[in-house]
Amino acid sequence: MHELEPVTVTCPYCWEAIEVLVDPSEGEQDYIEDCSVCCNPIRFVVRVDESAVQVEALSQDD
């Protein structure tokens, strides 16, 4: 079982910092999940390289 990595991102709607759990073993990912604060749908684009996990949080319009 792979360990999930917590990543803090800023919601593109309410600008609150939220923590999401990312599975770095999955490589590149693109999915939608609701903000835990304002409930708006956020598009998460995840990129993984040897040294880091990068998560971009986008609004539906981006």
C-alpha positions in Angstrom: 0.0 0.0 0.0 1.3 3.4 -1.0 1.4 6.2 1.5 -0.6 9.3 0.8 1.2 12.6 0.9 -0.5 15.7 2.4 -0.2 18.8 0.2 -1.6 22.3 1.1 -3.1 24.2 -1.7 -5.2 27.4 -1.9 -8.8 27.2 -3.1 -9.3 29.3 -6.3 -12.7 30.3 -5.1 -12.6 31.1 -1.3 -8.8 31.5 -1.1 -8.6 29.3 2.0 -5.7 26.9 2.5 -6.9 23.3 2.3 -5.0 20.1 2.7 -5.4 17.3 0.1 -3.9 13.8 0.1 -2.0 12.8 -3.0 -0.8 9.3 -3.9 2.6 10.0 -5.5 2.8 6.5 -6.9 0.1 7.4 -9.4 2.3 9.8 -11.3 0.4 12.6 -13.2 -3.2 13.0 -12.2 -6.1 15.3 -13.2 -9.3 15.1 -11.1 -12.1 17.3 -9.6 -12.8 17.4 -5.9 -15.0 19.8 -3.9 -13.4 22.4 -1.6 -13.8 21.3 2.0 -14.5 24.9 3.0 -16.8 26.4 0.3 -17.8 23.2 -1.6 -17.0 24.6 -5.0 -15.4 22.0 -7.5 -11.7 22.4 -7.8 -9.7 20.8 -10.6 -6.5 19.3 -9.3 -3.5 18.8 -11.6 -0.8 16.7 -9.9 2.7 16.2 -11.2 5.3 14.0 -9.6 9.0 13.9 -10.2 11.9 12.3 -8.2 12.1 15.1 -5.6 8.6 16.6 -5.2 4.9 16.4 -5.7 3.3 19.5 -7.3 -0.4 20.1 -7.0 -2.1 22.9 -9.0 -5.6 23.9 -7.9 -7.7 25.4 -10.6 -11.3 26.8 -10.9 -13.7 25.2 -13.4 -13.0 28.3 -15.7 -9.2 27.8 -15.8 
